[in-house]
């Protein structure tokens, strides 16, 4: 169970910094990516794309954290510590 929680927390921590960078550097990104900006205008909350990123980022973090947690859980069960004999 501890391995799963480590994976989950890793996914959440990753989503925090990735989402933060996306929100902070949004204006520089769209300045050179007009096609992506046009695509964003058809999405929900088109008037506030940074807010949408801030709301969706943690959701993606939880999903990726669950996947990482499951991988960590399987790995922890496959790789057992050796006992001293």
MMTF fields as JSON, N, C-alpha, C and O atoms, coordinates in Angstrom:
{
  "mmtfVersion": "1.0.0",
  "mmtfProducer": "UNKNOWN",
  "numBonds": 339,
  "numAtoms": 340,
  "numGroups": 85,
  "numChains": 1,
  "numModels": 1,
  "chainsPerModel": [1],
  "groupsPerChain": [85],
  "chainIdList": ["A"],
  "bondAtomList": [4, 2, 8, 6, 12, 10, 16, 14, 20, 18, 24, 22, 28, 26, 32, 30, 36, 34, 40, 38, 44, 42, 48, 46, 52, 50, 56, 54, 60, 58, 64, 62, 68, 66, 72, 70, 76, 74, 80, 78, 84, 82, 88, 86, 92, 90, 96, 94, 100, 98, 104, 102, 108, 106, 112, 110, 116, 114, 120, 118, 124, 122, 128, 126, 132, 130, 136, 134, 140, 138, 144, 142, 148, 146, 152, 150, 156, 154, 160, 158, 164, 162, 168, 166, 172, 170, 176, 174, 180, 178, 184, 182, 188, 186, 192, 190, 196, 194, 200, 198, 204, 202, 208, 206, 212, 210, 216, 214, 220, 218, 224, 222, 228, 226, 232, 230, 236, 234, 240, 238, 244, 242, 248, 246, 252, 250, 256, 254, 260, 258, 264, 262, 268, 266, 272, 270, 276, 274, 280, 278, 284, 282, 288, 286, 292, 290, 296, 294, 300, 298, 304, 302, 308, 306, 312, 310, 316, 314, 320, 318, 324, 322, 328, 326, 332, 330, 336, 334],
  "bondOrderList": [1, 1, 1, 1, 1, 1, 1, 1, 1, 1, 1, 1, 1, 1, 1, 1, 1, 1, 1, 1, 1, 1, 1, 1, 1, 1, 1, 1, 1, 1, 1, 1, 1, 1, 1, 1, 1, 1, 1, 1, 1, 1, 1, 1, 1, 1, 1, 1, 1, 1, 1, 1, 1, 1, 1, 1, 1, 1, 1, 1, 1, 1, 1, 1, 1, 1, 1, 1, 1, 1, 1, 1, 1, 1, 1, 1, 1, 1, 1, 1, 1, 1, 1, 1],
  "groupList": [{"groupName": "UNK", "atomNameList": ["N", "CA", "C", "O"], "elementList": ["N", "C", "C", "O"], "formalChargeList": [0, 0, 0, 0], "bondAtomList": [1, 0, 2, 1, 3, 2], "bondOrderList": [1, 1, 2], "singleLetterCode": "X", "chemCompType": "L-PEPTIDE LINKING"}],
  "groupTypeList": [0, 0, 0, 0, 0, 0, 0, 0, 0, 0, 0, 0, 0, 0, 0, 0, 0, 0, 0, 0, 0, 0, 0, 0, 0, 0, 0, 0, 0, 0, 0, 0, 0, 0, 0, 0, 0, 0, 0, 0, 0, 0, 0, 0, 0, 0, 0, 0, 0, 0, 0, 0, 0, 0, 0, 0, 0, 0, 0, 0, 0, 0, 0, 0, 0, 0, 0, 0, 0, 0, 0, 0, 0, 0, 0, 0, 0, 0, 0, 0, 0, 0, 0, 0, 0],
  "groupIdList": [1, 2, 3, 4, 5, 6, 7, 8, 9, 10, 11, 12, 13, 14, 15, 16, 17, 18, 19, 20, 21, 22, 23, 24, 25, 26, 27, 28, 29, 30, 31, 32, 33, 34, 35, 36, 37, 38, 39, 40, 41, 42, 43, 44, 45, 46, 47, 48, 49, 50, 51, 52, 53, 54, 55, 56, 57, 58, 59, 60, 61, 62, 63, 64, 65, 66, 67, 68, 69, 70, 71, 72, 73, 74, 75, 76, 77, 78, 79, 80, 81, 82, 83, 84, 85],
  "secStructList": [7, 2, 2, 2, 2, 2, 2, 2, 2, 2, 2, 2, 2, 2, 2, 2, 2, 2, 2, 2, 2, 2, 2, 2, 6, 2, 2, 2, 2, 2, 2, 2, 7, 2, 2, 2, 2, 2, 2, 2, 6, 6, 1, 6, 6, 4, 4, 4, 2, 2, 2, 2, 2, 2, 2, 2, 2, 2, 2, 2, 2, 2, 2, 2, 2, 2, 2, 2, 2, 2, 2, 2, 2, 2, 2, 2, 2, 2, 1, 7, 7, 7, 7, 7, 7],
  "xCoordList": [0.821, 0.0, 0.864, 0.509, 1.997, 2.879, 3.451, 3.613, 3.756, 4.273, 3.227, 3.563, 1.965, 0.897, 0.798, 0.669, 0.86, 0.764, 1.94, 1.777, 3.124, 4.279, 4.042, 4.325, 3.528, 3.225, 2.156, 2.263, 1.133, 0.051, 0.575, 0.249, 1.378, 1.937, 2.893, 2.954, 3.629, 4.514, 3.704, 4.079, 2.6, 1.737, 1.16, 1.086, 0.752, 0.197, 1.267, 1.026, 2.444, 3.529, 3.927, 4.182, 3.98, 4.32, 3.277, 3.626, 2.019, 0.973, 1.027, 0.684, 1.454, 1.532, 2.554, 2.244, 3.759, 4.772, 4.497, 4.731, 4.006, 3.723, 2.583, 2.666, 1.536, 0.41, 0.853, 0.458, 1.666, 2.161, 2.955, 2.79, 3.808, 4.597, 3.69, 3.875, 2.705, 1.779, 1.033, 0.892, 0.562, -0.192, 0.716, 0.337, 1.918, 2.823, 3.348, 3.535, 3.584, 4.17, 3.144, 3.51, 1.867, 0.811, 0.913, 0.803, 1.119, 1.127, 2.288, 2.128, 3.443, 4.565, 4.29, 4.687, 3.608, 3.309, 2.345, 2.606, 1.238, 0.24, 0.709, 0.158, 1.725, 2.255, 2.871, 2.92, 3.338, 3.976, 3.213, 3.684, 2.041, 1.25, -0.203, -1.096, -0.421, -1.754, -2.772, -3.939, -2.355, -3.289, -3.827, -5.017, -2.956, -3.402, -4.34, -5.291, -4.072, -4.95, -6.344, -7.341, -6.426, -7.722, -8.452, -9.667, -7.713, -8.339, -8.857, -9.907, -8.137, -8.564, -9.859, -10.616, -10.127, -11.345, -12.603, -13.697, -12.47, -13.637, -13.828, -14.784, -12.943, -13.016, -13.863, -14.125, -14.292, -15.011, -14.114, -12.893, -14.698, -13.995, -12.99, -11.877, -13.375, -12.471, -11.992, -10.904, -12.783, -12.388, -11.3, -10.612, -11.148, -10.182, -9.363, -9.517, -8.509, -7.774, -6.808, -6.576, -6.244, -5.337, -6.094, -5.583, -7.291, -8.114, -8.497, -8.506, -8.812, -9.134, -7.944, -8.116, -6.736, -5.535, -5.353, -5.004, -5.589, -5.419, -6.425, -6.136, -7.594, -8.607, -8.386, -8.593, -7.973, -7.796, -6.475, -6.394, -5.438, -4.125, -4.153, -3.596, -4.785, -4.833, -5.613, -5.293, -6.619, -7.375, -6.454, -6.449, -5.683, -4.731, -3.667, -3.203, -3.282, -2.318, -2.819, -2.057, -4.08, -4.653, -4.688, -4.338, -5.106, -5.172, -3.779, -3.586, -2.811, -1.457, -0.872, -0.096, -1.223, -0.76, -1.297, -0.583, -2.546, -3.116, -2.384, -2.067, -2.12, -1.383, 0.018, 0.453, 0.727, 2.058, 1.999, 2.87, 0.979, 0.818, 0.609, 1.146, -0.164, -0.373, 0.916, 1.224, 1.676, 2.981, 3.899, 4.578, 3.917, 4.767, 4.333, 5.172, 3.045, 2.526, 2.943, 3.385, 2.806, 3.223, 4.731, 5.187, 5.505, 6.959, 7.357, 8.28, 6.684, 6.999, 6.715, 7.411, 5.71, 5.399, 6.344, 6.6, 6.862, 7.789, 9.203, 9.917, 9.599, 10.957, 10.859, 10.554, 11.116, 11.059, 12.469, 13.431, 12.602, 13.93, 14.428, 13.656, 15.727, 16.317, 16.442, 16.78, 16.171, 16.337, 17.75, 18.304, 18.34, 19.695, 19.643, 18.905, 20.429, 20.44, 21.828, 22.041],
  "yCoordList": [-1.199, 0.0, 1.262, 2.263, 1.209, 2.363, 2.685, 3.853, 1.645, 1.868, 2.568, 3.458, 2.178, 2.824, 4.301, 5.157, 4.593, 5.992, 6.822, 7.996, 6.212, 6.932, 7.289, 8.411, 6.345, 6.617, 7.685, 8.562, 7.607, 8.595, 9.992, 10.958, 10.094, 11.39, 11.92, 13.127, 11.036, 11.453, 12.046, 13.079, 11.397, 11.921, 13.283, 14.167, 13.451, 14.738, 15.831, 16.952, 15.5, 16.483, 16.886, 18.061, 15.927, 16.224, 17.149, 18.077, 16.905, 17.735, 19.171, 20.108, 19.342, 20.695, 21.529, 22.645, 21.014, 21.845, 21.967, 23.029, 20.907, 20.989, 21.977, 22.8, 21.894, 22.821, 24.248, 25.169, 24.438, 25.772, 26.377, 27.553, 25.58, 26.065, 26.382, 27.399, 25.514, 25.776, 27.096, 27.89, 27.324, 28.55, 29.775, 30.792, 29.676, 30.826, 31.196, 32.378, 30.214, 30.476, 30.45, 30.374, 30.512, 30.417, 31.514, 31.239, 32.735, 33.85, 33.729, 34.047, 33.279, 33.085, 31.957, 32.031, 30.91, 29.772, 30.171, 29.9, 30.81, 31.148, 32.253, 32.421, 33.014, 34.05, 33.453, 34.116, 32.22, 31.579, 30.352, 29.662, 30.073, 28.912, 29.331, 29.007, 30.044, 30.578, 29.47, 29.615, 28.379, 27.286, 26.666, 26.366, 26.477, 25.934, 26.903, 26.482, 28.192, 29.19, 29.12, 29.231, 28.939, 28.799, 27.543, 27.567, 26.451, 25.218, 25.406, 24.866, 26.161, 26.401, 27.185, 27.053, 28.003, 28.822, 27.989, 28.471, 26.741, 25.869, 24.986, 24.212, 25.091, 24.26, 24.938, 26.139, 24.154, 24.773, 25.792, 25.633, 26.808, 27.89, 28.562, 28.886, 28.767, 29.35, 30.736, 31.149, 31.456, 32.797, 32.777, 33.776, 31.644, 31.538, 30.248, 29.347, 30.145, 28.899, 28.575, 27.4, 29.582, 29.319, 28.735, 27.851, 29.217, 28.66, 27.222, 26.363, 26.962, 25.598, 24.673, 23.562, 25.128, 24.326, 24.072, 22.964, 25.099, 24.965, 23.987, 23.342, 23.871, 22.933, 21.513, 20.544, 21.39, 20.073, 19.429, 18.204, 20.229, 19.701, 18.725, 17.633, 19.08, 18.137, 16.856, 15.791, 16.955, 15.753, 14.802, 13.595, 15.355, 14.538, 13.993, 12.865, 14.789, 14.328, 13.148, 12.221, 13.161, 12.03, 10.791, 9.697, 10.959, 9.81, 9.227, 8.015, 10.089, 9.572, 9.029, 8.074, 9.611, 9.105, 7.724, 6.887, 7.478, 6.135, 5.119, 4.019, 5.493, 4.588, 4.328, 3.178, 5.389, 5.218, 4.397, 3.564, 4.633, 3.873, 2.4, 1.56, 2.073, 0.667, 0.029, -1.109, 0.762, 0.251, 0.028, -0.995, 0.98, 0.862, -0.31, -1.012, -0.515, -1.631, -2.969, -3.868, -3.095, -4.327, -4.52, -5.625, -3.454, -3.556, -3.945, -4.739, -3.405, -3.729, -5.2, -5.818, -5.748, -7.168, -8.088, -9.213, -7.609, -8.429, -8.394, -9.396, -7.27, -7.106, -7.067, -6.033, -8.176, -8.26, -8.117, -8.581, -7.485, -7.391, -8.772, -9.621, -8.969, -10.25, -10.31, -9.32, -11.463, -11.662, -12.147, -12.904, -11.713, -12.149, -13.561, -13.844, -14.444, -15.842, -16.261, -17.402],
  "zCoordList": [0.0, 0.0, 0.0, -0.622, 0.698, 0.753, -0.631, -0.984, -1.408, -2.762, -3.618, -4.399, -3.481, -4.244, -3.879, -4.754, -2.581, -2.144, -2.653, -2.986, -2.714, -3.257, -4.724, -5.143, -5.501, -6.904, -7.062, -7.919, -6.237, -6.281, -5.954, -6.644, -4.912, -4.533, -5.602, -5.836, -6.244, -7.325, -8.481, -9.037, -8.842, -9.899, -9.554, -10.407, -8.304, -7.876, -7.848, -8.295, -7.322, -7.291, -8.701, -8.967, -9.593, -10.984, -11.606, -12.337, -11.324, -11.925, -11.402, -12.123, -10.159, -9.587, -10.35, -10.768, -10.539, -11.206, -12.694, -13.27, -13.337, -14.769, -15.029, -15.942, -14.235, -14.394, -14.118, -14.832, -13.092, -12.783, -13.927, -14.251, -14.536, -15.672, -16.853, -17.521, -17.116, -18.216, -18.003, -18.933, -16.789, -16.507, -16.597, -17.18, -16.018, -16.012, -17.398, -17.689, -18.244, -19.556, -20.689, -21.862, -20.337, -21.34, -22.392, -23.587, -21.966, -22.932, -23.923, -25.101, -23.461, -24.381, -25.366, -26.529, -24.896, -25.767, -26.875, -28.047, -26.519, -27.542, -28.471, -29.559, -28.057, -28.939, -30.199, -31.235, -30.125, -31.28, -31.783, -32.687, -31.206, -31.618, -31.864, -31.081, -32.946, -33.249, -33.494, -33.13, -34.098, -34.388, -33.09, -32.99, -32.106, -30.821, -30.108, -29.449, -30.239, -29.638, -30.256, -29.542, -31.562, -32.224, -31.739, -31.543, -31.545, -31.045, -29.622, -29.272, -28.801, -27.422, -27.358, -26.396, -28.371, -28.369, -28.518, -28.229, -28.966, -29.094, -27.863, -27.803, -26.893, -25.693, -24.625, -24.698, -23.626, -22.498, -21.808, -21.784, -21.263, -20.582, -21.515, -21.103, -22.747, -23.749, -23.36, -23.76, -22.589, -22.188, -21.115, -20.905, -20.44, -19.347, -19.473, -18.649, -20.473, -20.669, -19.532, -19.248, -18.88, -17.767, -16.579, -15.893, -16.336, -15.261, -15.586, -14.705, -16.85, -17.255, -17.004, -16.502, -17.351, -17.098, -15.606, -15.197, -14.799, -13.354, -12.758, -11.75, -13.366, -12.868, -13.39, -12.66, -14.629, -15.245, -14.821, -14.735, -14.554, -14.186, -13.017, -13.132, -11.889, -10.771, -11.083, -10.554, -11.926, -12.317, -13.08, -12.835, -13.999, -14.744, -13.793, -13.96, -12.797, -11.808, -11.011, -10.736, -10.634, -9.896, -10.784, -10.34, -12.029, -12.943, -13.173, -13.074, -13.479, -13.698, -12.406, -12.442, -11.268, -9.98, -9.674, -9.122, -10.024, -9.822, -10.693, -10.243, -11.937, -12.833, -12.281, -12.213, -11.885, -11.307, -10.021, -9.769, -9.218, -7.984, -8.245, -7.522, -9.268, -9.612, -10.105, -9.749, -10.929, -11.361, -10.158, -10.073, -9.235, -8.052, -7.177, -6.612, -7.07, -6.277, -6.883, -6.168, -8.179, -8.863, -8.708, -8.416, -8.899, -8.778, -7.355, -7.173, -6.355, -4.97, -4.671, -3.865, -5.31, -5.086, -5.843, -5.414, -6.967, -7.744, -7.171, -7.214, -6.648, -6.13, -4.598, -4.003, -4.007, -2.544, -1.978, -2.591, -0.82, -0.22, 0.207, 0.654, 0.058, 0.441, 1.942, 2.59, 2.486, 3.925, 4.181, 3.384, 5.295, 5.645, 6.196, 7.14, 5.603, 6.063, 6.423, 6.831]
}
